[in-house]
Amino acid sequence: MPFPPPKSDAARGADRPSARAPRGGVYLVAADESEEFEVALRHAADMARAEGGTVSIVYVTPSGDVQEWGLVEERMRRETRRHAETFLWTVAGKLYDTRGLIPILSIAEGSRTERLIEAVNADPAVRMLVLGAQTGAGGPGPLVGYFTGKGLARLRVPVLIVPEHLELQAEPDSV
């Protein structure tokens, strides 16, 4: 079954928090193209399904700081946004096909930590921030490092850290 087409925010009633608030809450995942993201997303999706909730996937793009190159910066911003949209729709389609969930998709620009804090704290339906962690010599990664330190006090929900090697269920069609 193909992934259903997006509706406008007004048609979804996005201006009403309860319109997006499923019974089991929202499990927010920070999107990137790492293995840790995929493991975190699978874990969040499984929790959401078990609780009757859904997953929110936030992709944060860096903000441009090259003011004197206005046209170049705008083109780079558009290309980055297009890449983020394509990535999110691909992930959303796989999530729908493998878990039957239609996620909430968001793209923000700026600092990843700041935009994730805003996303968590702005939506009362968010129950948990789910992050994937590297287990190699490089450490758990910058988001995990931040949110297990000083960033934790800025969130109103718990943070779940899923190690990249953790597999909840062996499934051939992973997200």
N, C-alpha and C positions, 0 to 999 in steps of 0.2 A: 504494500500500500504506500503510495507516495506521501511525502510530508505535506500537510495542508498549507495553503498559501497564507502569508501573514495578513492580519487585519490591521487597520489603522488603530492608533492608540485610543481614539474616541470611540470606535466601534467596539473595542474590547472593554471599554469602561475603565481605562487605566488611571483616570483621575480619581477613582474611588479605590482606596486600598483594599477594601473587602472584595472587590471584583477580581483581584489577583490572588487573594488569600485562600488557598486550598485548605481543607480541613487539617491536613497534616503539616502545614507550614511549607516554607521555602528553604532549600539548602543551597547556599550560594557557593559557587566555585569560580576561582580566578583562572581564566583561560590563557593558555599559551600552547606552544607546539611541542611540549615536552612529554616524556613518558609519565612523569609524576602527575601531570594534569589528567591524563587518561585514567590513571588509577584513582585519583581523587574524584573524577567525574563518575566513574562506575560505582564507587562507594556511595557518593551522594545520591545517585539515581536509585540504588538499592534501598537506601534509607527512606528516600521519598516514596518509593512504591510501597514499602512496608507500612509507612505511616499515613498513606493517602495524601501525600504532598506532591511537590514538584521541585524542579531544579532551576536555579537562576544561574546563567553563565555570563560572566562579565569579562570582556576583553578590553584591556586598557592599552591605548596607543600613546607613544610619547608625544609630548607637546613640542612644537617647533620653536626654536629660539633664534632663527635666522631672519630677523626683521628686514634687513636690507635686500634680501633675496625674495621678496614677496611672492612673485609669480612662481618661482621654483618651489618655495615652501608650500604654497597652496596646492601645487600639483603633487608634491610628495605627500601631503596630508590626504588628498583624495585617493591616491594609490594605496596608502596605508589603510584608509577606511575601507576601500574596496576589498583589500586582502582580508581584513578583519571580518567583513560581512560574509565573504565566501567561506572562510574558515568556520565561522559560527553556524552558517546554514548547513555545511557539511557535517559538523558535529551534531547539530540538532536532528538532521535526518537519520544519522546512525543511532542516536539516542531513541528516537521514535521507533525505528525498525527493531532495535534490540530490547528496549525496555518498555515501549508503549507510552513514553512520556513526551509531552510537548513542553520544552523548556521555555523559560523567560530569557530572552537574549538582550544583552546590553553592550553598547560600545561607549567607552568614555575616553577622554583625552587628558593626559597629565601624569601625575605621580601615581604609580600602581597602588601604593599603600594608601594614599589619600583618597583615591577614587573608590577603593574597596571599603574603606571605613565609611565613606558617604553612602555607598550602596547598602551596606549592612544597616546602618543607623537610620536611613531614610524609609525603609520598608518594614513596618511592624510585623509582617508575615515571616520575615527571615528568622529562622530558628538557629542556624549554625553556619559558620564559615568553614568550608572544607578545603584544606590545602594538601597538595602532594609534597612529599619531602624526598630529596635526594639522599641516598644512603652511602654514597662514595666518599672519597677523600676530600671533595670540595665542600663538604658540609651540607646542611639541609636545604640551603637556598636562601635568597634574600628575604622573600616574603615570610617564610617560616621563622627565620631569625628575628625579623621585626615583630611579628605577631606573637612570638613567645617571650618577647622582652617588653619594651616600653609601649608597643602598639596594642598590647592586650588590654590595657586600661582604657583605651579609647573605643572599645567595642561593647555593645550591649548584649552580645550573644557569645556562647562558647566557640572555641576554635577546635576543629578536629584535624589532626595531622595524620595523613596516611602515607606510610613509607612506600617508595616506588616499587619495592619488591613484593608488596602485599597483594595477593590476588584473593578476592572474596569467593568468586566462583569461577571455575574453568569454563569459559564460554568461547566457542569458535568465532562468533560474530561480536567481538568486543567493540566498545564505543571508541 
